[in-house]
Amino acid sequence: MKITPAIVQHELIGLNVKIVKSTNRNYIGAAGKVIDETRNTLIIRHANTEKTIIKNVAVFHFTMPDGTIVEINGNTILGRSEDRLKRRPKRRW
């Protein structure tokens, strides 16, 4: 999986997501579609309920529209989506 700045700046609402690692055990394995995003949280539809996931304690697998699965640390996507699009990401790869 290759992470590029374009993926970090991608719109997350509407993507399928799965939480693969987290300091909160209740988050691990939760999967669904991202329905909303705030500065510090993602809200996903999981098992017909809305679940709020704190970004900075989790590692996410996002399924892009072309089917590619991308692993992103929650610290990388902290911030409001409109501010994240303007910000130049730090190169960590």
Secondary structure, DSSP 8 states (H G I E B T S, - for coil): ----HHHHTS--TT-EEEEEEESSTTTTT-EEEEEEE-SSEEEEEETTEEEEEEGGGEEEEEE-TTS-EEEEEGGGG-S-HHHHHHS------
